[in-house]
Amino acid sequence: MINYLFQEQNWQTQLSDLITDPRELLDTLALSHDQLLSGALLATDQFRLRVPRAFVEKMQKGNPLDPLLLQVLPHHLELEEHEGFVTDPLGEEQANQQPGVLHKYKSRFLLTLTGACAVHCRYCFRRHFPYQENLPKNDDWPNIKQYIEQQPDINEVILSGGDPLTLSNRKLQLWIDRLSEIPQIKFLRIHSRVPIVIPNRVDEELVSILKNSRLRIILVVHSNHASELDDFTCSQLQQLVKQGITVLNQAVLLKGVNDSADVLVELSYRLFDAGVMPYYLHVLDKVKGASHFDTPAQNIDLIYKEVLENLPGYLVPKLVREIAGEKNKTPLFGASTF
């Protein structure tokens, strides 16, 4: 059943209408507390539960293995220590040139404008990132501008976070205008899960800001499962595509969520229904607290081979891993590449 109430709410209301207590989340989904609650309470002490009710509406009641629930419900396995799983798996501490600036790639750099997210994904590679020390203030803009101008190879800025679409349209417009004033910047990429979690974020003002920018805008959304893409979410994404905005999707391969060729094939077709092109399928970043989402390399190889066999090439996302210190994502296929 479609809940039209959430479609009628503005996105700011939905962004603040959250579930942060595991008890409430389990009650809302008619799930028993016995097996899930104690571990969830311990894990949320380390990384807070945060999920909008609008996203919970997409979950299947009574199903403890719902793929959307598994992405957000804290779990006792997050408390275990595992070799190779660290707080900074991508080496971003060394790439953090100044507040807000992560420069890992030759022609592009990340600008982290906020530490806020609409939802706390339990596999987040920045779940330990020191945001409060790294958020740029207005006074930092001259230094950021100077940094860009001293790096003539940079032609693209990636707005990241946190999630840049948790910012108001006014603040987003401010940063886009600033970047537009630098002639060498041609492309602006926005990485955001918000249009999937809160599709009402795609309002008329946002669409206008993106389509009227001098910069070529690429919006990279983050959906891991076709169940996230109901008809309303797809229609909102289509609004962007119809205005000439490139919309891509990146997913993360997650054990128990989407580690199946059938699920990934369905996701690609559903994205295409929304006018969104599959872009990346990330192997899990080995961040401390997320080891239970990891998938063995041999399984990944088999899954991806089956995906290739069942999708046309234009709907196959690139299977990649990000390696700390490397200047690009590392393509993966064949067990030896892992």
Secondary structure, DSSP 8 states (H G I E B T S, - for coil): ---HHHHHS-HHHHHH-EE--HHHHHHHTT--STTTHHHHHHHHHHS---EEHHHHTTS-TT-TT-HHHHHHS--GGGGS--TT-BS-TT-HHHHEEETTEE--SSSEEEEE--S--SS--TT-TTTT--GGGT---GGGHHHHHHHHHT-TT--EEEEESS-GGGS-HHHHHHHHHHHHTSTT--EEEEEESHHHH-GGGS-HHHHHHHHT-SSEEEEEEE--SGGG--HHHHHHHHHHHHTT-EEEEEEE--TTTT-SHHHHHHHHHHHHHTT-EEEEEE----BTT-GGG---HHHHHHHHHHHHHHS-GGG--EEEE--TT-SS-EE--SGGG-
